[in-house]
Amino acid sequence: MNWLKRRDWIVVLVGLGLLVRVYDASAQTAQKPYFLEGDTRLACECLLCLAAGPQAPKECQAALTKYYMIQAGSPFKTMVMRRNFLQLCPKQ
């Protein structure tokens, strides 16, 4: 009779462990969406807007303004700084 009581406790503890495990797994699957912010976001927007060419929509104004405001003493340095800005956009 004593063994039956121990067995019941073991079953209860295993059941609780499984419930905690299932609850924890469901909480991990609901992840917060990832959004780009700051210069990273502007760099990605700028890449898309530059690809649109002269027909870029008005939503591109902020990104393109940031891009064209990057200027250095020589044209080569300006090109390098603008390229570095566009490389802020993640590849994946």
C-alpha positions as CSV (number, residue, x, y, z in Angstrom):
1,M,0.0,0.0,0.0
2,N,2.9,2.4,0.8
3,W,4.3,1.7,-2.7
4,L,1.0,2.8,-4.3
5,K,1.1,6.1,-2.6
6,R,4.6,6.8,-3.8
7,R,3.7,5.8,-7.3
8,D,0.8,8.3,-7.2
9,W,3.1,11.1,-6.2
10,I,5.5,10.2,-8.9
11,V,2.7,10.3,-11.5
12,V,1.6,13.7,-10.2
13,L,5.1,15.1,-10.3
14,V,5.8,13.8,-13.8
15,G,2.4,15.2,-14.9
16,L,3.2,18.7,-13.5
17,G,6.7,18.6,-15.1
18,L,5.1,17.9,-18.5
19,L,2.6,20.7,-18.0
20,V,5.4,23.1,-17.2
21,R,7.4,22.0,-20.2
22,V,4.4,22.4,-22.6
23,Y,3.6,25.8,-21.2
24,D,7.2,26.9,-21.5
25,A,7.5,25.7,-25.1
26,S,4.3,27.6,-26.1
27,A,5.7,30.8,-24.5
28,Q,8.9,30.5,-26.5
29,T,7.2,30.2,-29.9
30,A,5.4,33.5,-29.5
31,Q,8.2,35.8,-30.4
32,K,8.1,39.5,-30.7
33,P,8.3,40.7,-34.3
34,Y,11.6,42.2,-35.4
35,F,11.6,45.7,-36.9
36,L,14.5,47.7,-38.2
37,E,15.0,51.1,-36.6
38,G,17.3,54.2,-37.0
39,D,20.0,54.3,-39.6
40,T,19.6,50.6,-40.3
41,R,16.0,51.1,-41.4
42,L,17.0,54.2,-43.4
43,A,19.8,52.3,-45.2
44,C,17.4,49.5,-46.2
45,E,14.7,52.0,-47.3
46,C,17.4,53.9,-49.3
47,L,18.5,50.7,-51.1
48,L,14.9,50.1,-52.2
49,C,14.4,53.8,-53.2
50,L,17.6,53.9,-55.2
51,A,16.5,50.8,-57.0
52,A,13.2,52.5,-57.9
53,G,15.1,55.1,-59.9
54,P,13.5,58.5,-60.7
55,Q,10.0,57.1,-60.0
56,A,10.7,56.8,-56.3
57,P,7.6,57.5,-54.2
58,K,7.4,60.3,-51.7
59,E,7.9,57.9,-48.8
60,C,11.5,57.7,-49.9
61,Q,12.2,61.3,-49.1
62,A,13.7,60.8,-45.6
63,A,15.9,57.9,-46.7
64,L,17.2,59.6,-49.8
65,T,17.8,62.9,-47.9
66,K,19.9,61.1,-45.4
67,Y,21.9,59.4,-48.2
68,Y,22.5,62.6,-50.2
69,M,23.4,64.6,-47.1
70,I,26.4,62.3,-46.6
71,Q,29.3,64.3,-48.1
72,A,33.0,64.4,-47.5
73,G,35.9,66.5,-48.8
74,S,36.5,64.4,-52.0
75,P,34.1,62.5,-54.3
76,F,35.9,59.2,-53.4
77,K,35.4,59.7,-49.7
78,T,31.8,60.6,-50.2
79,M,31.3,57.4,-52.2
80,V,32.9,55.3,-49.5
81,M,30.9,56.9,-46.8
82,R,27.6,56.4,-48.7
83,R,28.5,52.8,-49.4
84,N,29.2,52.3,-45.7
85,F,25.8,53.8,-44.9
86,L,24.1,51.4,-47.3
87,Q,26.0,48.4,-45.8
88,L,24.1,49.1,-42.5
89,C,21.2,47.2,-44.0
90,P,21.4,43.5,-42.9
91,K,21.8,41.0,-45.6
92,Q,19.6,38.4,-43.9
